[in-house]
């Protein structure tokens, strides 16, 4: 597991314990997906809007993924840039197997089983978004 940088740690600490646990699992999924695809390279962990965000700064292969709690539902969420087609693609691929917030987030009630596998696919797609759009 990647150590959480000192400047990022307080952002995770502000989440409720059950939300924090899911968000930390998502964080690990992001690093695992990046490691599995040599096109992605290193993932930069930063704060965006006070929340943990993951960028492909070196390779520029993907779109930023942000972790947080979606305000309306109160659920942990994977946030994506709303100017991408990512959430639209996820809806087309996974339908009601995942829950969404408009065109910007996947709501995460669990990271286990089929939902966990779908989340891994979505994360990998976000980390390679720009590579796929160029093709």
C-alpha positions in Angstrom: 0.0 0.0 0.0 1.2 3.5 -0.8 1.9 5.7 2.2 -0.4 8.6 2.3 1.6 11.9 1.9 1.4 14.2 5.0 -0.4 16.9 3.1 -3.1 14.5 1.9 -3.7 12.6 5.2 -5.9 15.3 6.8 -8.3 15.1 3.8 -8.9 11.4 4.6 -9.2 12.1 8.3 -12.2 14.4 7.8 -14.2 11.6 6.3 -16.5 9.4 8.6 -14.7 6.1 9.4 -16.9 3.9 7.2 -16.6 6.4 4.2 -12.8 6.7 4.8 -12.4 2.9 4.6 -14.2 2.7 1.2 -12.3 5.8 -0.1 -8.9 4.3 1.0 -9.8 1.1 -0.9 -10.6 3.2 -3.9 -7.2 4.9 -3.5 -5.5 1.6 -3.5 -7.5 0.5 -6.6 -6.2 3.7 -8.4 -2.6 2.9 -7.6 -3.1 -0.8 -8.6 -4.6 0.2 -11.9 -1.8 2.6 -12.7 0.8 -0.1 -11.8 -1.0 -2.6 -14.1 -0.8 -0.4 -17.2 2.7 0.8 -18.2 1.1 3.6 -20.3 -0.2 5.3 -17.2 3.1 5.6 -15.3 3.3 7.3 -11.9 0.1 8.8 -10.4 0.4 12.1 -8.6 -1.6 12.4 -5.5 -2.8 16.0 -4.8 -5.6 18.0 -3.2 -8.3 19.4 -5.4 -11.1 21.3 -3.7 -9.7 20.0 -0.4 -10.1 16.3 -1.5 -7.7 13.6 -2.6 -7.2 13.7 -6.3 -5.1 11.4 -8.6 -3.5 12.7 -11.8 -1.4 11.2 -14.6 0.9 14.3 -14.6 3.8 12.5 -16.3 2.2 10.5 -19.0 -0.9 12.7 -19.4 -2.7 9.4 -20.2 -5.8 10.0 -18.1 -8.3 12.3 -16.6 -8.2 13.3 -12.9 -10.0 11.1 -10.4 -11.1 12.7 -7.1 -12.3 10.9 -4.0 -14.9 12.5 -1.8 -18.4 12.3 -0.5 -21.2 13.3 -2.9 -23.3 16.1 -1.2 -26.8 15.1 -2.2 -26.6 11.4 -1.4 -24.0 11.6 1.4 -22.2 8.6 -0.3 -18.5 8.1 -0.9 -17.8 8.7 -4.5 -15.3 8.6 -7.4 -15.5 12.0 -9.1 -14.5 12.6 -12.7 -14.2 15.7 -14.8 -17.7 16.5 -16.0 -16.3 17.6 -19.4 -15.4 14.0 -20.2 -17.6 11.2 -21.4 -16.4 8.9 -18.7 -19.6 8.6 -16.6 -21.7 8.3 -19.8 -19.4 5.4 -20.9 -19.7 3.8 -17.4 -23.5 4.0 -17.6 -23.5 2.4 -21.0 -21.2 -0.4 -19.9 -22.6 -1.1 -16.4 -26.1 0.4 -16.3 -27.7 0.0 -12.9 -24.9 -2.2 -11.5 -23.4 1.1 -10.4 -25.0 4.2 -9.0 -24.2 7.6 -10.5 -24.4 11.3 -9.6 -25.2 13.2 -12.9 -22.3 13.2 -15.3 -19.6 13.5 -12.6 -19.5 10.7 -10.1 -19.9 7.0 -9.3 -21.5 6.5 -5.9 -19.7 3.8 -4.0 -21.7 1.7 -1.5 -19.2 -1.2 -1.7 -15.9 -2.0 -3.2 -16.5 -5.8 -3.1 -17.7 -8.4 -5.6 -19.0 -7.4 -9.0 -19.2 -3.7 -8.0 -15.5 -3.8 -7.1 -14.6 -5.3 -10.4 -16.7 -2.7 -12.2 -15.0 0.1 -10.2 -11.6 -1.3 -11.2 -12.6 -1.1 -14.9 -13.9 2.4 -14.5 -10.7 3.6 -12.7 -8.5 2.0 -15.4 -10.6 3.7 -18.1 -10.3 7.1 -16.4 -6.5 6.7 -16.1 -6.3 6.0 -19.9 -9.0 8.4 -21.0 -6.8 10.7 -23.1 -5.0 7.7 -24.8 -8.3 6.3 -25.9 -9.6 9.7 -27.1 -6.5 10.2 -29.3 -6.9 6.8 -31.0 
